[in-house]
Amino acid sequence: MPQAPKTKTLISVVGPTAIGKTALAIQLAQHFGTEIISADSRQFFREMAIGTAKPSAAELAAAKHHFIDSHSVSQLFSTGDFEVEGLKKLDEIFRKHDVAIMAGGSGLYVNALINGLDDMPDIDLSIREKLNKQFEEEGLSVIQNQLAEVDPEYFAKVDQQNPQRMIRGLEVYLSTGQKLSSMLSATKKERPFNIIKIGLNTDRAVLYDRINRRVDQMMADGLVEEVKLLTPFRKYNALNTVGYSELFDYLDGKIALEDAVAAIKQNTRRFAKRQLTWFRRDEEVTWFEPDQSKQIIDFAENKITFK
């Protein structure tokens, strides 16, 4: 018996940090009269606002967003959790609308919702404990070096400043002898909706300038004060991230404020480079400049019309 045609469409907007994904997602949501799912792994956390460049109150009012301020930094919210909760939310949106928008630069989370996650092997918990202890005693660079050696593909894809991601890659290899990179999306799960993939990118010098200006704006908006208030939570993984770890070093007296800001800019630029490497691997993504919103809307309209 032939399958019924899919009548619902998810438009996924990806690209590096500071490229303008939020602005485009809002334009698309307004055009199609629908809602937005955020796939930004740091914007889930309600305690982190300035350093994650969350949509402003005006932007949140312009279109309904989901998975912004949805969790506390003290909660674990994995890619698997996002796949389950994101599909549930999409189902709710599709009951009311024919189109939904997803925007975000966290490749693993975008991948979880679009392609699904493979079943992960059981991990030897004693290995995890040992790696966590090693991280606490010897620092992140030791874990990074080990992972880069045994699974360079996974190491190149993910946020190398995120201890949980680094430990995850290493614990899978040490527990199973297999690379985590070889287990990710080996087989795509069939989704009951169509997917249009849109990527935003621009000249590297322009992107880096946008990143630098965004960091300066975050500082002007009070990022140091936000980080101070988050000091009691600093042991949580959500805060082991660009924009926060550098300022914790400043507050600890390890580096000057000027050097911390320079490090945030440099680490954000590196992160943007890794994001682009990740998303460029997907040949189904159609790329645009961030100022091409009219062309993007026309492109999406045509894709939906002729499916």
TORKOL-4160 file (C-alpha; in steps of 0.2 Angstrom, whole numbers, padded with zeros to 4 digits, m for minus):
307
<pt num="1" X="0000" Y="0000" Z="0000"/>
<pt num="2" X="0008" Y="0017" Z="m0005"/>
<pt num="3" X="0012" Y="0029" Z="0009"/>
<pt num="4" X="0002" Y="0045" Z="0010"/>
<pt num="5" X="0011" Y="0060" Z="0005"/>
<pt num="6" X="0019" Y="0071" Z="0018"/>
<pt num="7" X="0009" Y="0087" Z="0020"/>
<pt num="8" X="0019" Y="0096" Z="0033"/>
<pt num="9" X="0035" Y="0105" Z="0031"/>
<pt num="10" X="0049" Y="0109" Z="0043"/>
<pt num="11" X="0061" Y="0124" Z="0037"/>
<pt num="12" X="0078" Y="0122" Z="0046"/>
<pt num="13" X="0089" Y="0137" Z="0047"/>
<pt num="14" X="0107" Y="0134" Z="0051"/>
<pt num="15" X="0124" Y="0143" Z="0050"/>
<pt num="16" X="0137" Y="0150" Z="0061"/>
<pt num="17" X="0134" Y="0161" Z="0077"/>
<pt num="18" X="0130" Y="0179" Z="0074"/>
<pt num="19" X="0125" Y="0176" Z="0056"/>
<pt num="20" X="0107" Y="0181" Z="0058"/>
<pt num="21" X="0097" Y="0165" Z="0060"/>
<pt num="22" X="0085" Y="0172" Z="0073"/>
<pt num="23" X="0080" Y="0187" Z="0062"/>
<pt num="24" X="0077" Y="0176" Z="0047"/>
<pt num="25" X="0068" Y="0163" Z="0057"/>
<pt num="26" X="0056" Y="0177" Z="0063"/>
<pt num="27" X="0053" Y="0183" Z="0045"/>
<pt num="28" X="0049" Y="0165" Z="0040"/>
<pt num="29" X="0038" Y="0162" Z="0054"/>
<pt num="30" X="0028" Y="0178" Z="0051"/>
<pt num="31" X="0027" Y="0174" Z="0032"/>
<pt num="32" X="0020" Y="0157" Z="0035"/>
<pt num="33" X="0010" Y="0161" Z="0051"/>
<pt num="34" X="0019" Y="0149" Z="0062"/>
<pt num="35" X="0031" Y="0145" Z="0076"/>
<pt num="36" X="0049" Y="0143" Z="0079"/>
<pt num="37" X="0059" Y="0129" Z="0088"/>
<pt num="38" X="0076" Y="0134" Z="0094"/>
<pt num="39" X="0090" Y="0122" Z="0092"/>
<pt num="40" X="0103" Y="0132" Z="0101"/>
<pt num="41" X="0110" Y="0121" Z="0115"/>
<pt num="42" X="0114" Y="0136" Z="0126"/>
<pt num="43" X="0098" Y="0146" Z="0124"/>
<pt num="44" X="0088" Y="0132" Z="0133"/>
<pt num="45" X="0095" Y="0138" Z="0149"/>
<pt num="46" X="0085" Y="0152" Z="0158"/>
<pt num="47" X="0099" Y="0158" Z="0169"/>
<pt num="48" X="0110" Y="0162" Z="0153"/>
<pt num="49" X="0104" Y="0176" Z="0144"/>
<pt num="50" X="0117" Y="0189" Z="0138"/>
<pt num="51" X="0131" Y="0177" Z="0134"/>
<pt num="52" X="0120" Y="0166" Z="0123"/>
<pt num="53" X="0113" Y="0180" Z="0113"/>
<pt num="54" X="0095" Y="0175" Z="0116"/>
<pt num="55" X="0081" Y="0183" Z="0105"/>
<pt num="56" X="0076" Y="0200" Z="0113"/>
<pt num="57" X="0059" Y="0203" Z="0121"/>
<pt num="58" X="0054" Y="0211" Z="0105"/>
<pt num="59" X="0060" Y="0196" Z="0094"/>
<pt num="60" X="0051" Y="0184" Z="0106"/>
<pt num="61" X="0035" Y="0194" Z="0104"/>
<pt num="62" X="0037" Y="0194" Z="0085"/>
<pt num="63" X="0035" Y="0175" Z="0084"/>
<pt num="64" X="0032" Y="0161" Z="0096"/>
<pt num="65" X="0048" Y="0152" Z="0101"/>
<pt num="66" X="0050" Y="0135" Z="0109"/>
<pt num="67" X="0065" Y="0129" Z="0119"/>
<pt num="68" X="0071" Y="0146" Z="0124"/>
<pt num="69" X="0072" Y="0147" Z="0143"/>
<pt num="70" X="0065" Y="0130" Z="0144"/>
<pt num="71" X="0077" Y="0122" Z="0156"/>
<pt num="72" X="0088" Y="0126" Z="0171"/>
<pt num="73" X="0107" Y="0125" Z="0170"/>
<pt num="74" X="0106" Y="0112" Z="0184"/>
<pt num="75" X="0096" Y="0101" Z="0172"/>
<pt num="76" X="0104" Y="0089" Z="0160"/>
<pt num="77" X="0096" Y="0091" Z="0143"/>
<pt num="78" X="0104" Y="0079" Z="0130"/>
<pt num="79" X="0102" Y="0078" Z="0111"/>
<pt num="80" X="0091" Y="0063" Z="0115"/>
<pt num="81" X="0080" Y="0073" Z="0126"/>
<pt num="82" X="0079" Y="0086" Z="0112"/>
<pt num="83" X="0074" Y="0074" Z="0099"/>
<pt num="84" X="0060" Y="0067" Z="0109"/>
<pt num="85" X="0053" Y="0084" Z="0116"/>
<pt num="86" X="0056" Y="0093" Z="0099"/>
<pt num="87" X="0046" Y="0080" Z="0089"/>
<pt num="88" X="0032" Y="0081" Z="0102"/>
<pt num="89" X="0032" Y="0100" Z="0100"/>
<pt num="90" X="0033" Y="0099" Z="0081"/>
<pt num="91" X="0018" Y="0088" Z="0082"/>
<pt num="92" X="0008" Y="0101" Z="0092"/>
<pt num="93" X="0014" Y="0115" Z="0079"/>
<pt num="94" X="0009" Y="0104" Z="0064"/>
<pt num="95" X="m0009" Y="0102" Z="0071"/>
<pt num="96" X="m0011" Y="0120" Z="0069"/>
<pt num="97" X="0000" Y="0125" Z="0055"/>
<pt num="98" X="0007" Y="0117" Z="0039"/>
<pt num="99" X="0024" Y="0124" Z="0041"/>
<pt num="100" X="0036" Y="0125" Z="0056"/>
<pt num="101" X="0053" Y="0134" Z="0058"/>
<pt num="102" X="0069" Y="0127" Z="0067"/>
<pt num="103" X="0084" Y="0139" Z="0069"/>
<pt num="104" X="0100" Y="0136" Z="0078"/>
<pt num="105" X="0118" Y="0133" Z="0076"/>
<pt num="106" X="0120" Y="0117" Z="0087"/>
<pt num="107" X="0123" Y="0104" Z="0074"/>
<pt num="108" X="0121" Y="0089" Z="0085"/>
<pt num="109" X="0103" Y="0095" Z="0091"/>
<pt num="110" X="0098" Y="0100" Z="0073"/>
<pt num="111" X="0104" Y="0083" Z="0067"/>
<pt num="112" X="0094" Y="0074" Z="0081"/>
<pt num="113" X="0078" Y="0082" Z="0076"/>
<pt num="114" X="0080" Y="0080" Z="0057"/>
<pt num="115" X="0089" Y="0063" Z="0056"/>
<pt num="116" X="0087" Y="0055" Z="0073"/>
<pt num="117" X="0100" Y="0048" Z="0084"/>
<pt num="118" X="0107" Y="0030" Z="0083"/>
<pt num="119" X="0105" Y="0019" Z="0098"/>
<pt num="120" X="0121" Y="0022" Z="0109"/>
<pt num="121" X="0130" Y="0008" Z="0117"/>
<pt num="122" X="0131" Y="0006" Z="0135"/>
<pt num="123" X="0145" Y="0015" Z="0143"/>
<pt num="124" X="0157" Y="0008" Z="0157"/>
<pt num="125" X="0152" Y="0020" Z="0171"/>
<pt num="126" X="0169" Y="0017" Z="0179"/>
<pt num="127" X="0177" Y="0024" Z="0163"/>
<pt num="128" X="0166" Y="0040" Z="0164"/>
<pt num="129" X="0171" Y="0042" Z="0183"/>
<pt num="130" X="0189" Y="0040" Z="0179"/>
<pt num="131" X="0188" Y="0053" Z="0165"/>
<pt num="132" X="0178" Y="0065" Z="0175"/>
<pt num="133" X="0191" Y="0064" Z="0189"/>
<pt num="134" X="0205" Y="0066" Z="0176"/>
<pt num="135" X="0197" Y="0082" Z="0170"/>
<pt num="136" X="0195" Y="0089" Z="0187"/>
<pt num="137" X="0213" Y="0085" Z="0192"/>
<pt num="138" X="0222" Y="0088" Z="0175"/>
<pt num="139" X="0211" Y="0100" Z="0165"/>
<pt num="140" X="0202" Y="0099" Z="0149"/>
<pt num="141" X="0218" Y="0099" Z="0137"/>
<pt num="142" X="0222" Y="0081" Z="0142"/>
<pt num="143" X="0205" Y="0075" Z="0138"/>
<pt num="144" X="0205" Y="0085" Z="0121"/>
<pt num="145" X="0222" Y="0077" Z="0116"/>
<pt num="146" X="0217" Y="0060" Z="0120"/>
<pt num="147" X="0200" Y="0062" Z="0110"/>
<pt num="148" X="0209" Y="0070" Z="0095"/>
<pt num="149" X="0220" Y="0055" Z="0094"/>
<pt num="150" X="0207" Y="0041" Z="0095"/>
<pt num="151" X="0192" Y="0050" Z="0086"/>
<pt num="152" X="0198" Y="0065" Z="0076"/>
<pt num="153" X="0182" Y="0066" Z="0066"/>
<pt num="154" X="0171" Y="0068" Z="0081"/>
<pt num="155" X="0184" Y="0080" Z="0089"/>
<pt num="156" X="0183" Y="0091" Z="0074"/>
<pt num="157" X="0164" Y="0092" Z="0074"/>
<pt num="158" X="0160" Y="0097" Z="0091"/>
<pt num="159" X="0163" Y="0111" Z="0103"/>
<pt num="160" X="0181" Y="0107" Z="0109"/>
<pt num="161" X="0179" Y="0119" Z="0125"/>
<pt num="162" X="0164" Y="0108" Z="0131"/>
<pt num="163" X="0170" Y="0095" Z="0143"/>
<pt num="164" X="0155" Y="0085" Z="0142"/>
<pt num="165" X="0156" Y="0083" Z="0123"/>
<pt num="166" X="0175" Y="0079" Z="0125"/>
<pt num="167" X="0172" Y="0066" Z="0139"/>
<pt num="168" X="0157" Y="0058" Z="0129"/>
<pt num="169" X="0168" Y="0055" Z="0114"/>
<pt num="170" X="0182" Y="0048" Z="0124"/>
<pt num="171" X="0171" Y="0037" Z="0135"/>
<pt num="172" X="0162" Y="0029" Z="0120"/>
<pt num="173" X="0179" Y="0024" Z="0112"/>
<pt num="174" X="0186" Y="0018" Z="0128"/>
<pt num="175" X="0171" Y="0008" Z="0132"/>
<pt num="176" X="0167" Y="0000" Z="0115"/>
<pt num="177" X="0183" Y="0002" Z="0105"/>
<pt num="178" X="0172" Y="0011" Z="0092"/>
<pt num="179" X="0172" Y="0029" Z="0087"/>
<pt num="180" X="0157" Y="0040" Z="0092"/>
<pt num="181" X="0159" Y="0048" Z="0075"/>
<pt num="182" X="0155" Y="0032" Z="0066"/>
<pt num="183" X="0139" Y="0030" Z="0076"/>
<pt num="184" X="0131" Y="0047" Z="0073"/>
<pt num="185" X="0117" Y="0046" Z="0060"/>
<pt num="186" X="0123" Y="0031" Z="0051"/>
<pt num="187" X="0105" Y="0028" Z="0046"/>
<pt num="188" X="0092" Y="0042" Z="0045"/>
<pt num="189" X="0076" Y="0040" Z="0053"/>
<pt num="190" X="0061" Y="0043" Z="0042"/>
<pt num="191" X="0051" Y="0058" Z="0048"/>
<pt num="192" X="0033" Y="0061" Z="0044"/>
<pt num="193" X="0036" Y="0079" Z="0037"/>
<pt num="194" X="0046" Y="0087" Z="0023"/>
<pt num="195" X="0062" Y="0096" Z="0027"/>
<pt num="196" X="0069" Y="0111" Z="0019"/>
<pt num="197" X="0087" Y="0115" Z="0024"/>
<pt num="198" X="0093" Y="0133" Z="0023"/>
<pt num="199" X="0110" Y="0139" Z="0027"/>
<pt num="200" X="0116" Y="0157" Z="0031"/>
<pt num="201" X="0134" Y="0162" Z="0028"/>
<pt num="202" X="0144" Y="0177" Z="0022"/>
<pt num="203" X="0162" Y="0183" Z="0019"/>
<pt num="204" X="0173" Y="0177" Z="0033"/>
<pt num="205" X="0179" Y="0195" Z="0037"/>
<pt num="206" X="0161" Y="0201" Z="0038"/>
<pt num="207" X="0156" Y="0186" Z="0049"/>
<pt num="208" X="0171" Y="0189" Z="0061"/>
<pt num="209" X="0167" Y="0208" Z="0062"/>
<pt num="210" X="0149" Y="0203" Z="0067"/>
<pt num="211" X="0156" Y="0191" Z="0080"/>
<pt num="212" X="0167" Y="0204" Z="0087"/>
<pt num="213" X="0154" Y="0217" Z="0088"/>
<pt num="214" X="0142" Y="0205" Z="0096"/>
<pt num="215" X="0154" Y="0201" Z="0110"/>
<pt num="216" X="0157" Y="0220" Z="0113"/>
<pt num="217" X="0138" Y="0222" Z="0114"/>
<pt num="218" X="0137" Y="0208" Z="0126"/>
<pt num="219" X="0150" Y="0216" Z="0137"/>
<pt num="220" X="0140" Y="0233" Z="0136"/>
<pt num="221" X="0124" Y="0224" Z="0141"/>
<pt num="222" X="0132" Y="0217" Z="0157"/>
<pt num="223" X="0139" Y="0200" Z="0153"/>
<pt num="224" X="0152" Y="0202" Z="0168"/>
<pt num="225" X="0138" Y="0204" Z="0180"/>
<pt num="226" X="0128" Y="0190" Z="0173"/>
<pt num="227" X="0143" Y="0178" Z="0175"/>
<pt num="228" X="0146" Y="0184" Z="0193"/>
<pt num="229" X="0128" Y="0180" Z="0197"/>
<pt num="230" X="0131" Y="0162" Z="0189"/>
<pt num="231" X="0146" Y="0159" Z="0200"/>
<pt num="232" X="0136" Y="0147" Z="0211"/>
<pt num="233" X="0131" Y="0136" Z="0196"/>
<pt num="234" X="0149" Y="0136" Z="0188"/>
<pt num="235" X="0151" Y="0117" Z="0191"/>
<pt num="236" X="0137" Y="0113" Z="0179"/>
<pt num="237" X="0141" Y="0108" Z="0161"/>
<pt num="238" X="0130" Y="0122" Z="0153"/>
<pt num="239" X="0143" Y="0135" Z="0160"/>
<pt num="240" X="0158" Y="0127" Z="0153"/>
<pt num="241" X="0156" Y="0136" Z="0137"/>
<pt num="242" X="0163" Y="0151" Z="0127"/>
<pt num="243" X="0158" Y="0168" Z="0135"/>
<pt num="244" X="0157" Y="0161" Z="0152"/>
<pt num="245" X="0173" Y="0151" Z="0155"/>
<pt num="246" X="0184" Y="0165" Z="0150"/>
<pt num="247" X="0175" Y="0177" Z="0162"/>
<pt num="248" X="0176" Y="0165" Z="0176"/>
<pt num="249" X="0195" Y="0165" Z="0173"/>
<pt num="250" X="0194" Y="0184" Z="0174"/>
<pt num="251" X="0184" Y="0184" Z="0191"/>
<pt num="252" X="0197" Y="0171" Z="0198"/>
<pt num="253" X="0211" Y="0183" Z="0194"/>
<pt num="254" X="0219" Y="0172" Z="0181"/>
<pt num="255" X="0218" Y="0185" Z="0167"/>
<pt num="256" X="0214" Y="0203" Z="0164"/>
<pt num="257" X="0197" Y="0208" Z="0158"/>
<pt num="258" X="0204" Y="0214" Z="0141"/>
<pt num="259" X="0212" Y="0197" Z="0138"/>
<pt num="260" X="0196" Y="0188" Z="0143"/>
<pt num="261" X="0186" Y="0198" Z="0130"/>
<pt num="262" X="0199" Y="0195" Z="0117"/>
<pt num="263" X="0198" Y="0176" Z="0121"/>
<pt num="264" X="0179" Y="0176" Z="0120"/>
<pt num="265" X="0181" Y="0184" Z="0102"/>
<pt num="266" X="0194" Y="0172" Z="0097"/>
<pt num="267" X="0185" Y="0156" Z="0104"/>
<pt num="268" X="0169" Y="0162" Z="0096"/>
<pt num="269" X="0177" Y="0164" Z="0079"/>
<pt num="270" X="0184" Y="0146" Z="0081"/>
<pt num="271" X="0167" Y="0140" Z="0086"/>
<pt num="272" X="0159" Y="0148" Z="0070"/>
<pt num="273" X="0172" Y="0139" Z="0059"/>
<pt num="274" X="0168" Y="0122" Z="0067"/>
<pt num="275" X="0149" Y="0126" Z="0064"/>
<pt num="276" X="0152" Y="0129" Z="0046"/>
<pt num="277" X="0163" Y="0114" Z="0044"/>
<pt num="278" X="0148" Y="0103" Z="0051"/>
<pt num="279" X="0134" Y="0111" Z="0041"/>
<pt num="280" X="0144" Y="0111" Z="0025"/>
<pt num="281" X="0145" Y="0092" Z="0025"/>
<pt num="282" X="0126" Y="0091" Z="0022"/>
<pt num="283" X="0123" Y="0093" Z="0004"/>
<pt num="284" X="0105" Y="0096" Z="0006"/>
<pt num="285" X="0108" Y="0113" Z="0013"/>
<pt num="286" X="0105" Y="0127" Z="0001"/>
<pt num="287" X="0116" Y="0142" Z="0006"/>
<pt num="288" X="0111" Y="0161" Z="0006"/>
<pt num="289" X="0118" Y="0177" Z="0012"/>
<pt num="290" X="0110" Y="0184" Z="0027"/>
<pt num="291" X="0102" Y="0199" Z="0018"/>
<pt num="292" X="0093" Y="0188" Z="0005"/>
<pt num="293" X="0077" Y="0185" Z="0015"/>
<pt num="294" X="0066" Y="0188" Z="0000"/>
<pt num="295" X="0075" Y="0175" Z="m0010"/>
<pt num="296" X="0074" Y="0163" Z="0004"/>
<pt num="297" X="0056" Y="0165" Z="0007"/>
<pt num="298" X="0053" Y="0163" Z="m0012"/>
<pt num="299" X="0064" Y="0148" Z="m0012"/>
<pt num="300" X="0054" Y="0140" Z="0002"/>
<pt num="301" X="0038" Y="0144" Z="m0006"/>
<pt num="302" X="0043" Y="0135" Z="m0022"/>
<pt num="303" X="0049" Y="0120" Z="m0012"/>
<pt num="304" X="0033" Y="0118" Z="m0003"/>
<pt num="305" X="0022" Y="0121" Z="m0018"/>
<pt num="306" X="0031" Y="0108" Z="m0029"/>
<pt num="307" X="0034" Y="0094" Z="m0017"/>
